[in-house]
Amino acid sequence: MVSAHLDRPLDGLTTAQTKALDTVGGRAGRWLAWHGRTVVLDALEHLHALGRAGRGSSFRRS
């Protein structure tokens, strides 16, 4: 989703602008999917390994 906050309404986007937004949106979506599959999962696996090894910081719920 692309959101813009402008001083006044737009009359419409040109074909080139629409294509550019579609391209950027597709790239952003692919990057977010890659990030979730790699960086986030790696971080979660690391935290899980620390917890299993007993090296995670402990906390107490009140």
N, CA, C and O atoms as a printed pandas DataFrame, in Angstrom:
     atom_number atom_name residue_name chain_id  residue_number  x_coord  y_coord  z_coord
0              1         N          MET        A               1    0.843   -1.160    0.000
1              2        CA          MET        A               1    0.000    0.000    0.000
2              3         C          MET        A               1    0.891    1.226    0.000
3              4         O          MET        A               1    1.887    1.279    0.722
4              5         N          VAL        A               2    0.539    2.193   -0.796
5              6        CA          VAL        A               2    1.243    3.465   -0.819
6              7         C          VAL        A               2    0.299    4.524   -0.295
7              8         O          VAL        A               2   -0.856    4.602   -0.715
8              9         N          SER        A               3    0.787    5.333    0.618
9             10        CA          SER        A               3   -0.020    6.400    1.187
10            11         C          SER        A               3    0.712    7.716    0.993
11            12         O          SER        A               3    1.916    7.805    1.237
12            13         N          ALA        A               4   -0.009    8.734    0.557
13            14        CA          ALA        A               4    0.584   10.056    0.370
14            15         C          ALA        A               4   -0.278   11.084    1.096
15            16         O          ALA        A               4   -1.506   11.004    1.074
16            17         N          HIS        A               5    0.358   12.024    1.720
17            18        CA          HIS        A               5   -0.345   13.090    2.432
18            19         C          HIS        A               5    0.021   14.400    1.742
19            20         O          HIS        A               5    1.146   14.888    1.852
20            21         N          LEU        A               6   -0.944   14.950    1.037
21            22        CA          LEU        A               6   -0.705   16.128    0.216
22            23         C          LEU        A               6   -1.573   17.286    0.686
23            24         O          LEU        A               6   -2.573   17.095    1.377
24            25         N          ASP        A               7   -1.167   18.490    0.296
25            26        CA          ASP        A               7   -1.935   19.690    0.650
26            27         C          ASP        A               7   -3.271   19.754   -0.085
27            28         O          ASP        A               7   -4.237   20.334    0.411
28            29         N          ARG        A               8   -3.313   19.151   -1.270
29            30        CA          ARG        A               8   -4.531   19.198   -2.079
30            31         C          ARG        A               8   -4.698   17.868   -2.805
31            32         O          ARG        A               8   -3.718   17.158   -3.028
32            33         N          PRO        A               9   -5.931   17.526   -3.175
33            34        CA          PRO        A               9   -6.149   16.270   -3.895
34            35         C          PRO        A               9   -5.472   16.274   -5.262
35            36         O          PRO        A               9   -5.319   17.322   -5.890
36            37         N          LEU        A              10   -5.074   15.107   -5.704
37            38        CA          LEU        A              10   -4.518   14.959   -7.043
38            39         C          LEU        A              10   -5.651   14.699   -8.035
39            40         O          LEU        A              10   -6.673   14.104   -7.695
40            41         N          ASP        A              11   -5.445   15.153   -9.249
41            42        CA          ASP        A              11   -6.441   14.891  -10.290
42            43         C          ASP        A              11   -6.302   13.478  -10.834
43            44         O          ASP        A              11   -7.248   12.945  -11.414
44            45         N          GLY        A              12   -5.174   12.882  -10.663
45            46        CA          GLY        A              12   -4.933   11.542  -11.158
46            47         C          GLY        A              12   -3.452   11.369  -11.460
47            48         O          GLY        A              12   -2.712   12.342  -11.605
48            49         N          LEU        A              13   -3.045   10.141  -11.548
49            50        CA          LEU        A              13   -1.646    9.836  -11.849
50            51         C          LEU        A              13   -1.492    9.553  -13.337
51            52         O          LEU        A              13   -2.407    9.055  -13.993
52            53         N          THR        A              14   -0.330    9.880  -13.842
53            54        CA          THR        A              14   -0.041    9.553  -15.235
54            55         C          THR        A              14    0.247    8.059  -15.332
55            56         O          THR        A              14    0.454    7.390  -14.320
56            57         N          THR        A              15    0.258    7.551  -16.541
57            58        CA          THR        A              15    0.579    6.143  -16.756
58            59         C          THR        A              15    1.982    5.841  -16.252
59            60         O          THR        A              15    2.207    4.794  -15.645
60            61         N          ALA        A              16    2.930    6.746  -16.495
61            62        CA          ALA        A              16    4.313    6.547  -16.041
62            63         C          ALA        A              16    4.390    6.519  -14.505
63            64         O          ALA        A              16    5.127    5.716  -13.934
64            65         N          GLN        A              17    3.631    7.393  -13.848
65            66        CA          GLN        A              17    3.641    7.421  -12.390
66            67         C          GLN        A              17    3.032    6.139  -11.814
67            68         O          GLN        A              17    3.546    5.576  -10.848
68            69         N          THR        A              18    1.948    5.693  -12.413
69            70        CA          THR        A              18    1.312    4.461  -11.962
70            71         C          THR        A              18    2.254    3.276  -12.137
71            72         O          THR        A              18    2.346    2.420  -11.257
72            73         N          LYS        A              19    2.953    3.224  -13.268
73            74        CA          LYS        A              19    3.901    2.139  -13.514
74            75         C          LYS        A              19    5.054    2.193  -12.512
75            76         O          LYS        A              19    5.485    1.161  -12.000
76            77         N          ALA        A              20    5.547    3.395  -12.239
77            78        CA          ALA        A              20    6.645    3.544  -11.286
78            79         C          ALA        A              20    6.215    3.090   -9.886
79            80         O          ALA        A              20    6.971    2.399   -9.203
80            81         N          LEU        A              21    5.019    3.470   -9.462
81            82        CA          LEU        A              21    4.523    3.038   -8.156
82            83         C          LEU        A              21    4.348    1.530   -8.107
83            84         O          LEU        A              21    4.637    0.904   -7.087
84            85         N          ASP        A              22    3.874    0.940   -9.204
85            86        CA          ASP        A              22    3.717   -0.508   -9.266
86            87         C          ASP        A              22    5.073   -1.208   -9.145
87            88         O          ASP        A              22    5.194   -2.218   -8.451
88            89         N          THR        A              23    6.080   -0.674   -9.815
89            90        CA          THR        A              23    7.431   -1.245   -9.764
90            91         C          THR        A              23    8.007   -1.153   -8.352
91            92         O          THR        A              23    8.529   -2.134   -7.823
92            93         N          VAL        A              24    7.911    0.019   -7.753
93            94        CA          VAL        A              24    8.438    0.209   -6.397
94            95         C          VAL        A              24    7.677   -0.668   -5.406
95            96         O          VAL        A              24    8.285   -1.269   -4.521
96            97         N          GLY        A              25    6.369   -0.746   -5.545
97            98        CA          GLY        A              25    5.571   -1.583   -4.653
98            99         C          GLY        A              25    5.942   -3.054   -4.762
99           100         O          GLY        A              25    6.029   -3.753   -3.752
100          101         N          GLY        A              26    6.161   -3.525   -5.984
101          102        CA          GLY        A              26    6.569   -4.914   -6.183
102          103         C          GLY        A              26    7.920   -5.204   -5.571
103          104         O          GLY        A              26    8.113   -6.242   -4.938
104          105         N          ARG        A              27    8.854   -4.290   -5.759
105          106        CA          ARG        A              27   10.191   -4.472   -5.181
106          107         C          ARG        A              27   10.140   -4.446   -3.660
107          108         O          ARG        A              27   10.795   -5.250   -2.997
108          109         N          ALA        A              28    9.360   -3.521   -3.109
109          110        CA          ALA        A              28    9.243   -3.445   -1.650
110          111         C          ALA        A              28    8.610   -4.724   -1.099
111          112         O          ALA        A              28    9.047   -5.242   -0.072
112          113         N          GLY        A              29    7.602   -5.222   -1.769
113          114        CA          GLY        A              29    6.953   -6.453   -1.326
114          115         C          GLY        A              29    7.889   -7.645   -1.363
115          116         O          GLY        A              29    7.899   -8.461   -0.441
116          117         N          ARG        A              30    8.683   -7.749   -2.433
117          118        CA          ARG        A              30    9.646   -8.851   -2.528
118          119         C          ARG        A              30   10.710   -8.729   -1.455
119          120         O          ARG        A              30   11.133   -9.735   -0.887
120          121         N          TRP        A              31   11.156   -7.490   -1.165
121          122        CA          TRP        A              31   12.164   -7.299   -0.129
122          123         C          TRP        A              31   11.590   -7.679    1.235
123          124         O          TRP        A              31   12.252   -8.361    2.017
124          125         N          LEU        A              32   10.371   -7.245    1.524
125          126        CA          LEU        A              32    9.762   -7.591    2.812
126          127         C          LEU        A              32    9.603   -9.095    2.971
127          128         O          LEU        A              32    9.830   -9.631    4.056
128          129         N          ALA        A              33    9.219   -9.776    1.907
129          130        CA          ALA        A              33    9.085  -11.237    1.965
130          131         C          ALA        A              33   10.445  -11.885    2.211
131          132         O          ALA        A              33   10.565  -12.788    3.039
132          133         N          TRP        A              34   11.467  -11.426    1.494
133          134        CA          TRP        A              34   12.833  -11.956    1.692
134          135         C          TRP        A              34   13.285  -11.707    3.128
135          136         O          TRP        A              34   13.823  -12.609    3.770
136          137         N          HIS        A              35   13.074  -10.501    3.634
137          138        CA          HIS        A              35   13.495  -10.137    4.987
138          139         C          HIS        A              35   12.831  -11.053    6.010
139          140         O          HIS        A              35   13.482  -11.524    6.944
140          141         N          GLY        A              36   11.546  -11.302    5.834
141          142        CA          GLY        A              36   10.847  -12.181    6.762
142          143         C          GLY        A              36   11.351  -13.617    6.707
143          144         O          GLY        A              36   11.424  -14.289    7.736
144          145         N          ARG        A              37   11.701  -14.093    5.505
145          146        CA          ARG        A              37   12.176  -15.473    5.344
146          147         C          ARG        A              37   13.612  -15.653    5.814
147          148         O          ARG        A              37   13.993  -16.762    6.190
148          149         N          THR        A              38   14.410  -14.609    5.805
149          150        CA          THR        A              38   15.832  -14.758    6.112
150          151         C          THR        A              38   16.216  -14.073    7.415
151          152         O          THR        A              38   16.487  -14.750    8.407
152          153         N          VAL        A              39   16.243  -12.780    7.433
153          154        CA          VAL        A              39   16.751  -12.027    8.584
154          155         C          VAL        A              39   15.925  -12.306    9.837
155          156         O          VAL        A              39   16.481  -12.602   10.895
156          157         N          VAL        A              40   14.616  -12.213    9.723
157          158        CA          VAL        A              40   13.769  -12.411   10.901
158          159         C          VAL        A              40   13.872  -13.854   11.395
159          160         O          VAL        A              40   14.011  -14.082   12.596
160          161         N          LEU        A              41   13.805  -14.816   10.498
161          162        CA          LEU        A              41   13.905  -16.212   10.925
162          163         C          LEU        A              41   15.265  -16.529   11.532
163          164         O          LEU        A              41   15.350  -17.266   12.515
164          165         N          ASP        A              42   16.326  -15.979   10.954
165          166        CA          ASP        A              42   17.658  -16.183   11.538
166          167         C          ASP        A              42   17.724  -15.637   12.958
167          168         O          ASP        A              42   18.281  -16.281   13.847
168          169         N          ALA        A              43   17.153  -14.445   13.177
169          170        CA          ALA        A              43   17.167  -13.845   14.515
170          171         C          ALA        A              43   16.368  -14.696   15.492
171          172         O          ALA        A              43   16.795  -14.902   16.629
172          173         N          LEU        A              44   15.213  -15.193   15.061
173          174        CA          LEU        A              44   14.400  -16.038   15.933
174          175         C          LEU        A              44   15.107  -17.350   16.256
175          176         O          LEU        A              44   15.060  -17.818   17.394
176          177         N          GLU        A              45   15.757  -17.942   15.265
177          178        CA          GLU        A              45   16.502  -19.176   15.507
178          179         C          GLU        A              45   17.639  -18.940   16.491
179          180         O          GLU        A              45   17.902  -19.782   17.349
180          181         N          HIS        A              46   18.312  -17.807   16.376
181          182        CA          HIS        A              46   19.391  -17.468   17.297
182          183         C          HIS        A              46   18.851  -17.331   18.727
183          184         O          HIS        A              46   19.437  -17.868   19.667
184          185         N          LEU        A              47   17.746  -16.617   18.885
185          186        CA          LEU        A              47   17.154  -16.477   20.213
186          187         C          LEU        A              47   16.715  -17.824   20.783
187          188         O          LEU        A              47   16.886  -18.090   21.972
188          189         N          HIS        A              48   16.162  -18.651   19.940
189          190        CA          HIS        A              48   15.740  -19.981   20.374
190          191         C          HIS        A              48   16.944  -20.791   20.848
191          192         O          HIS        A              48   16.877  -21.455   21.882
192          193         N          ALA        A              49   18.036  -20.741   20.101
193          194        CA          ALA        A              49   19.251  -21.471   20.482
194          195         C          ALA        A              49   19.794  -20.958   21.816
195          196         O          ALA        A              49   20.228  -21.751   22.651
196          197         N          LEU        A              50   19.773  -19.650   22.020
197          198        CA          LEU        A              50   20.230  -19.094   23.303
198          199         C          LEU        A              50   19.355  -19.594   24.443
199          200         O          LEU        A              50   19.854  -19.951   25.510
200          201         N          GLY        A              51   18.058  -19.616   24.211
201          202        CA          GLY        A              51   17.150  -20.092   25.248
202          203         C          GLY        A              51   17.350  -21.557   25.567
203          204         O          GLY        A              51   17.319  -21.948   26.734
204          205         N          ARG        A              52   17.552  -22.369   24.551
205          206        CA          ARG        A              52   17.755  -23.805   24.771
206          207         C          ARG        A              52   19.073  -24.056   25.495
207          208         O          ARG        A              52   19.184  -25.012   26.263
208          209         N          ALA        A              53   20.065  -23.215   25.262
209          210        CA          ALA        A              53   21.365  -23.373   25.909
210          211         C          ALA        A              53   21.352  -22.793   27.324
211          212         O          ALA        A              53   22.338  -22.899   28.053
212          213         N          GLY        A              54   20.243  -22.188   27.701
213          214        CA          GLY        A              54   20.152  -21.608   29.041
214          215         C          GLY        A              54   20.888  -20.302   29.183
215          216         O          GLY        A              54   21.175  -19.858   30.295
216          217         N          ARG        A              55   21.198  -19.680   28.050
217          218        CA          ARG        A              55   21.941  -18.428   28.113
218          219         C          ARG        A              55   21.057  -17.219   27.866
219          220         O          ARG        A              55   21.539  -16.087   27.835
220          221         N          GLY        A              56   19.787  -17.452   27.693
221          222        CA          GLY        A              56   18.885  -16.320   27.506
222          223         C          GLY        A              56   18.675  -15.599   28.802
223          224         O          GLY        A              56   18.746  -16.215   29.866
224          225         N          SER        A              57   18.422  -14.326   28.752
225          226        CA          SER        A              57   18.193  -13.587   29.987
226          227         C          SER        A              57   16.840  -14.002   30.559
227          228         O          SER        A              57   15.855  -14.138   29.834
228          229         N          SER        A              58   16.817  -14.194   31.844
229          230        CA          SER        A              58   15.574  -14.604   32.469
230          231         C          SER        A              58   14.802  -13.376   32.916
231          232         O          SER        A              58   15.387  -12.327   33.189
232          233         N          PHE        A              59   13.518  -13.510   32.987
233          234        CA          PHE        A              59   12.694  -12.425   33.472
234          235         C          PHE        A              59   11.549  -13.023   34.265
235          236         O          PHE        A              59   11.196  -14.190   34.088
236          237         N          ARG        A              60   10.988  -12.235   35.117
237          238        CA          ARG        A              60    9.903  -12.701   35.973
238          239         C          ARG        A              60    8.673  -11.867   35.701
239          240         O          ARG        A              60    8.735  -10.638   35.713
240          241         N          ARG        A              61    7.581  -12.512   35.463
241          242        CA          ARG        A              61    6.322  -11.792   35.272
242          243         C          ARG        A              61    5.714  -11.536   36.647
243          244         O          ARG        A              61    5.768  -12.383   37.538
244          245         N          SER        A              62    5.143  -10.364   36.793
245          246        CA          SER        A              62    4.515  -10.068   38.076
246          247         C          SER        A              62    3.020  -10.179   37.995
247          248         O          SER        A              62    2.329   -9.961   38.990
